[in-house]
Amino acid sequence: MNWYLQVLKKYAVFSGRARRKEYWMFQLFNAIILAAIALLGVVHDMFFILYIIYVLAMIIPALAVTVRRLHDLDKEGVWILISFVPVVGGIWLLILTCTEGIRGDNRYGADPKAVELIDAA
């Protein structure tokens, strides 16, 4: 849950880098929350409005963490647009988000893994 909240604290921060763990934990908790709201929507139609509000509220953080994830791979945020290419675009973005980031500093900042190891010491 900490990773999810960390992304929400950086609500519209498109600069810097995001580790795979930060990206995927955010996606996991986001999917769990969406599924829970959808299940509640089966019980009562009012939850459909909550579902729409939640989706709209999460668009910017989801885009921001994806752009930061691409920055970890030393790719520009514009690469997110590859997902609009039919069939292969979404697959390619999935592969990119699963790929290990560049070790060491790159043009988008310090290696988040190295920073986390220094903070832990």
KOLRORO-822782 format. One record per atom (N, C-alpha, C): x, y, z. Coordinates in pm, whole numbers, padded with zeros to 5 digits, always signed. Layout:
! KOLRORO-822782
XYZ ...
This chain:
! KOLRORO-822782
+00082-00119+00000 +00000+00000+00000 +00087+00126+00000 +00207+00115+00058 +00299+00228+00064 +00337+00275-00077 +00358+00181-00168 +00394+00217-00306 +00281+00292-00374 +00158+00251-00348 +00041+00317-00405 +00031+00461-00356 +00050+00477-00226 +00043+00611-00167 +00159+00698-00213 +00275+00637-00234 +00390+00712-00282 +00363+00771-00421 +00296+00695-00507 +00260+00745-00639 +00158+00857-00627 +00063+00843-00537 -00037+00948-00518 +00025+01076-00463 +00131+01064-00382 +00200+01184-00333 +00268+01258-00448 +00307+01184-00549 +00368+01244-00669 +00261+01255-00778 +00144+01301-00742 +00025+01299-00827 +00051+01337-00972 +00117+01448-00995 +00140+01494-01133 +00288+01519-01159 +00374+01440-01098 +00519+01454-01119 +00559+01364-01235 +00595+01427-01346 +00634+01352-01464 +00786+01346-01480 +00859+01407-01388 +01005+01405-01396 +01059+01300-01299 +01180+01256-01323 +01241+01156-01237 +01220+01016-01291 +01247+00919-01206 +01242+00778-01246 +01159+00699-01147 +01098+00591-01196 +01020+00501-01111 +01068+00358-01133 +01092+00288-01024 +01132+00147-01031 +01016+00062-01082 +01050-00058-01125 +00945-00154-01164 +00851-00180-01049 +00907-00196-00930 +00825-00228-00813 +00723-00117-00786 +00766+00009-00795 +00674+00121-00773 +00562+00119-00876 +00597+00098-01002 +00498+00097-01110 +00399-00018-01093 +00450-00139-01073 +00362-00255-01070 +00280-00264-00942 +00334-00217-00830 +00254-00215-00707 +00141-00114-00719 +00167+00000-00783 +00060+00096-00807 -00047+00034-00896 -00006-00034-01003 -00102-00096-01095 -00183-00205-01023 -00117-00282-00937 -00186-00388-00862 -00294-00331-00771 -00257-00234-00688 -00355-00175-00597 -00465-00101-00672 -00429-00038-00782 -00528+00030-00865 -00630-00072-00918 -00582-00186-00966 -00672-00290-01018 -00760-00348-00907 -00703-00367-00788 -00781-00420-00676 -00894-00324-00638 -00860-00196-00630 -00961-00096-00595 -01069-00088-00702 -01028-00091-00829 -01126-00088-00939 -01218-00211-00935 -01161-00327-00906 -01242-00449-00898 -01340-00442-00782 -01295-00389-00668 -01383-00378-00552 -01498-00283-00581 -01469-00170-00644 -01576-00075-00676 -01671-00136-00779 -01617-00211-00875 -01702-00274-00975 -01793-00378-00911 -01741-00455-00816 -01824-00553-00745 -01934-00484-00664 -01900-00372-00602 -02002-00297-00530 -02106-00240-00627 -02063-00213-00751 -02155-00163-00853 -02261-00265-00889 -02231-00393-00871 -02330-00498-00896 -02442-00487-00793 -02405-00448-00670 -02502-00436-00562 -02591-00313-00581 -02529-00201-00617 -02605-00077-00628 -02548+00008-00741 -02635+00067-00822 -02592+00145-00938 -02515+00271-00900 -02531+00319-00779 -02464+00441-00737 -02311+00425-00740 -02262+00304-00721 -02119+00280-00721 -02058+00298-00860 -02142+00296-00964 -02093+00322-01099 -02038+00464-01107 -02104+00558-01041 -02057+00697-01038 -01924+00705-00965 -01911+00633-00853 -01785+00629-00779 -01674+00570-00866 -01707+00467-00944 -01612+00404-01035 -01559+00507-01136 -01649+00582-01197 -01611+00683-01296 -01524+00791-01232 -01562+00837-01113 -01485+00940-01043 -01345+00888-01011 -01336+00764-00965 -01205+00707-00932 -01118+00695-01057 -01175+00646-01165 -01098+00632-01290 -01047+00767-01336 -01132+00868-01334 -01090+01002-01376 -00982+01059-01284 -00992+01031-01155 -00893+01081-01060 -00758+01012-01076 -00758+00889-01124 -00634+00812-01135 -00566+00824-01272 -00625+00895-01366 -00563+00907-01498 -00427+00976-01489 -00421+01089-01421 -00295+01164-01415 -00187+01088-01337 -00215+01032-01218 -00108+00956-01151 -00062+00835-01231 -00155+00768-01301 -00117+00652-01381 -00027+00694-01497 -00060+00803-01562 +00026+00854-01669 +00162+00896-01615 +00162+00964-01500 +00288+01012-01442 +00380+00897-01404 +00327+00794-01339 +00413+00682-01299 +00460+00604-01422 +00380+00598-01527 +00423+00530-01650 +00535+00608-01718 +00522+00740-01721 +00628+00822-01781 +00756+00809-01699 +00745+00812-01567 +00864+00794-01483 +00924+00656-01502 +00839+00555-01524 +00890+00419-01551 +00969+00417-01682 +00917+00486-01783 +00989+00495-01911 +01120+00572-01894 +01120+00673-01809 +01243+00747-01782 +01349+00656-01720 +01307+00560-01639 +01400+00465-01579 +01469+00382-01686 +01405+00367-01800 +01462+00293-01913 +01537+00385-02008 +01551+00513-01969 +01615+00616-02049 +01539+00643-02179 +01407+00633-02171 +01320+00663-02285 +01238+00787-02250 +01204+00863-02351 +01122+00981-02329 +00979+00940-02297 +00908+01028-02229 +00769+01000-02192 +00677+00985-02311 +00717+01036-02426 +00636+01026-02548 +00616+00880-02589 +00704+00792-02540 +00691+00650-02573 +00561+00590-02523 +00494+00659-02432 +00365+00610-02383 +00263+00605-02497 +00283+00688-02597 +00191+00692-02711 +00198+00566-02798 +00302+00484-02778 +00312+00360-02855 +00195+00268-02824 +00132+00288-02710 +00019+00202-02674 -00101+00222-02768 -00102+00330-02845 -00211+00353-02939 -00195+00275-03069 -00078+00215-03091 -00058+00130-03209 -00137+00002-03186 -00229-00032-03276 -00312-00152-03255 -00228-00279-03235 -00271-00362-03147 -00217-00492-03110 -00075-00483-03052 +00024-00447-03131 +00162-00452-03086 +00199-00339-02991 +00130-00227-02998 +00165-00113-02914 +00150-00143-02766 +00038-00199-02727 +00017-00234-02587 +00113-00341-02538 +00142-00436-02625 +00238-00542-02591 +00377-00483-02572 +00415-00391-02661 +00547-00330-02652 +00560-00247-02524 +00455-00172-02488 +00459-00094-02365 +00466-00187-02244 +00396-00299-02247 +00404-00397-02139 +00547-00449-02124 +00611-00481-02236 +00749-00529-02233 +00841-00421-02175 +00820-00297-02217 +00903-00188-02165 +00887-00173-02014 +00764-00180-01965 +00743-00161-01822 +00794-00279-01739 +00812-00394-01803 +00866-00511-01733 +01018-00518-01737 +01079-00437-01822 +01223-00440-01840 +01293-00369-01724 +01407-00424-01683 +01485-00361-01576 +01538-00227-01623 +01539-00130-01533 +01585+00004-01566 +01735+00011-01585 +01778+00124-01638 +01921+00149-01659 +01988+00163-01523 +02098+00091-01504 +02171+00102-01378 +02251+00232-01377 +02255+00294-01263 +02328+00420-01250 +02243+00537-01295 +02302+00652-01290 +02231+00774-01328 +02209+00779-01479 +02100+00842-01518 +02078+00872-01659 +02030+01016-01668 +01988+01059-01784 +01951+01200-01802 +01826+01239-01724 +01753+01143-01669 +01632+01171-01593 +01652+01168-01443 +01772+01136-01399 +01799+01139-01256 +01878+01018-01208 +01887+01010-01076 +01962+00902-01012 +01885+00770-01021 +01960+00662-01014 +01901+00529-01015 +01816+00510-00888 +01684+00486-00902 +01600+00473-00783 +01637+00355-00694 +01694+00250-00753 +01738+00136-00671 +01857+00176-00585 +01950+00248-00644 +02070+00292-00570 +02031+00390-00460 +01939+00480-00488 +01892+00577-00389 +01825+00504-00274 +01746+00401-00305 +01676+00327-00200 +01777+00251-00112 +01885+00198-00173 +01987+00127-00095 +02062+00223-00004 +02088+00343-00052 +02158+00444+00030 +02069+00486+00146 +01938+00506+00119 +01843+00545+00224 +01830+00438+00332 +01841+00311+00291 +01825+00199+00385 +01947+00186+00477 +02062+00232+00431 +02186+00215+00510 +02197+00314+00623 
